[in-house]
């Protein structure tokens, strides 16, 4: 039994509405703290040192101007502990991104190590 024209049109409109809502939801999520929105320059990620699969030492910069401080934090799945507080260092990375290699860099290194550079 064929679907009536209005039923088909309603289904199509709902499908298009859902497809349109997905980018909108992602855009809104990006601007929330849970989605990784920044805190107006009051906090910045400086460095990460992985100790194991679940433990890290993380350095973050908090504050602005003369009130800037670096916090060295011990991070585990169950807690975050302040290990040290210090003055900001001049030779720190200037970006807000972690000082970890990106996926493309790791893939390129893997290809070089395995001899895949010229293969397709």
C-alpha positions in Angstrom: 0.0 0.0 0.0 1.6 3.3 -1.1 2.2 6.1 1.4 -0.1 9.1 0.9 1.6 12.2 -0.6 1.2 14.1 2.7 2.8 11.3 4.7 5.8 11.2 2.3 6.2 15.0 2.4 5.9 15.1 6.2 8.6 12.4 6.5 10.9 14.3 4.1 10.4 17.5 6.0 11.3 15.8 9.4 14.4 14.3 7.8 15.5 17.7 6.5 14.8 19.3 9.9 17.0 16.7 11.7 19.8 17.1 9.2 19.6 20.9 9.7 19.7 20.6 13.5 22.9 18.5 13.6 25.3 21.3 12.5 23.4 23.8 14.8 23.8 21.4 17.8 27.5 21.0 17.0 27.9 24.8 16.7 26.2 25.3 20.1 28.2 22.5 21.8 31.4 24.1 20.6 30.6 27.3 22.4 29.9 25.7 25.8 32.5 24.9 28.4 31.8 21.1 28.0 32.5 21.4 24.2 35.9 23.1 24.7 35.0 26.8 24.7 37.8 29.0 26.0 37.6 31.0 29.1 38.4 34.5 27.6 42.2 34.1 28.0 42.1 33.6 31.8 43.4 30.0 31.5 45.8 28.5 29.0 47.2 25.0 28.6 51.0 25.1 28.7 52.3 21.5 28.7 51.4 17.8 29.4 53.7 15.0 30.6 52.0 11.6 30.4 53.2 9.3 33.2 51.0 6.3 32.4 47.7 5.6 30.7 45.8 7.3 33.4 48.2 9.7 35.1 49.6 13.0 33.8 51.4 16.1 35.0 49.8 19.1 33.4 50.9 22.7 33.5 48.3 25.4 33.1 48.6 29.2 33.1 45.9 31.1 35.1 45.3 34.8 35.5 46.3 37.8 33.5 49.0 40.5 33.7 50.9 40.5 37.1 48.5 38.0 38.6 49.6 35.3 36.1 50.7 32.0 37.6 51.6 28.5 36.4 50.0 25.6 38.2 51.7 22.2 37.9 48.9 19.7 38.4 48.9 15.9 39.0 45.9 14.5 37.1 44.5 11.0 37.7 41.0 9.7 36.9 40.0 10.2 40.5 41.6 13.6 41.3 43.5 16.7 40.4 46.2 17.7 42.8 48.3 21.0 42.8 51.9 19.9 42.8 53.6 23.3 42.5 52.8 27.0 41.7 55.3 29.2 40.0 55.9 32.3 37.9 55.3 32.0 34.1 58.4 31.0 32.2 59.5 33.1 29.1 60.4 30.1 26.9 56.9 28.5 27.0 55.0 27.5 23.9 52.7 30.4 22.9 49.8 28.3 21.6 46.7 27.3 23.5 46.9 23.8 22.2 48.7 20.9 23.9 52.3 20.3 23.0 51.4 16.9 21.7 51.9 15.7 18.1 48.8 15.9 15.8 47.3 12.8 14.1 48.8 13.8 10.7 52.3 14.1 12.2 52.0 10.7 13.9 50.7 9.1 10.7 53.5 10.7 8.7 56.1 9.4 11.2 54.5 5.9 11.1 54.6 5.9 7.3 58.3 6.9 7.3 59.1 4.2 9.9 57.3 1.5 8.0 58.4 2.6 4.6 54.9 3.5 3.4 55.8 7.0 2.1 55.6 6.1 -1.6 52.8 3.5 -1.5 49.2 4.1 -2.1 
